[in-house]
């Protein structure tokens, strides 16, 4: 069983930065592609970014391109999301997911519990 645990969420002012981390319980995660999704109240879960198993290929939603950076450290079994120039519309619960690179949440087999990110204006 693969377990994902997110951390790093919090409250930040618009224009600020946060770094989310996802710790993965299983060594075999190095073969998984990983992604970040977010869900605002009353809205669907949206794709944010993903990274393939080697870290060579990354993908971003248009809304975060140029502001967010996804990375991974397979030696430490972690995936990170560096979020810069945050906007109030980035406010959501952010989820780490394993098993895909596509922007479709259905292809990911494992999910973390989520971490809240709140951006004040």
N, C-alpha and C positions, 0 to 999 in steps of 0.2 A: 504494500500500500504506500502510495506517495503522499506525503503531507507537505503542505505549503503554508508558511507563516509569514504574513506581511508585517512590516513595521515602518515607522518614519512619518506617519501621517500627523496632522496637527492643524493649528490655526496660523495663517500667515496673511500679511497684507498684500494687496494687489501689487504686482511688480516684484514680489519676493520669490524665494526659492525653497524647495523642499526636495529631499532625496528619499525615495521609498526603496526598501529592500525586501526581498523575498527569500527566505531560507527554505531550502528543500531537503527533505529528510533522507532521500535515497541517492546513493552514488550513481545509479543508472540514469539519473536525471541529466547527466552529461550528454545523453543521446536524444534528449527531448528538446524540441523547440518550445519556447516560452513566450508568454504574452502578458500584457497588462490591459485590463478593461476597467471601465468606470460606470457607475450607475448613480444618477442624481434622483432625488425623490420624485416619484411619479413618472419616471422615464425608463426606457429600456436600457439594458446593459450595452454599452458602446465600446467598440474597439479603440484602444489608445496606441499601442505599439507592440511589436513582436520581434523576436530574434531567433535565428536558427541555432542548431545545436553547437556549431563551432563559433558563433558570434560574428561571422563574416557578413551575414545578410541581416539587415534590419528593415523594418517596415513601420510606417507611422500613419496615423489618421491626419488628414489635412489640417484639422483644427489645432494640432500640437506640433506640426512639423516646424523645425527651426527653434523650438522652445524646449522640447523634451528630448532626452537621450536615453535609450535603453542599452544596457550592457550586462554582461554576465561574467562570472568568475567560476569556471567549472571546478577548479581546485578547491574552492570554498563552498561549492554547491549553492551559490547565490545569484540572484538576478536583481538588478537595480534599475530604478527609473529616476533620472535626474530631471527635475522640473524647474525651469527658470521662467522668469517673466510671467508669473502666474496671474490669472485673471479670475474675477468672480465666477465666471461660467465654467471654470475648472473644478468648482466645488462638487464633490461627489464622494461616494465610497469607491476606493480603488481596489481591484482584485488582481491577484497574480494567478496565472493559469499555466498549465503544462500540457503539451501534446500537440501543438500546432503552431502555424505562423499566419494562418488565414485570419481575416477580420471577423469570421463567423464564430461566435462563442460555442456553437454546437460541436465543433471539431476538437475542443479541448476536453480532456478527460478528467483533469484534476484541477481543483480550485482551492484557493485560500479563503480565510474567513472575511477578509476585507479590512481596510484601514481608512478612516475618515480623513478627507482633506477638505478644509474650509478656507476659502480665500475671501477676505473682507475687502470692501471697496473703500 
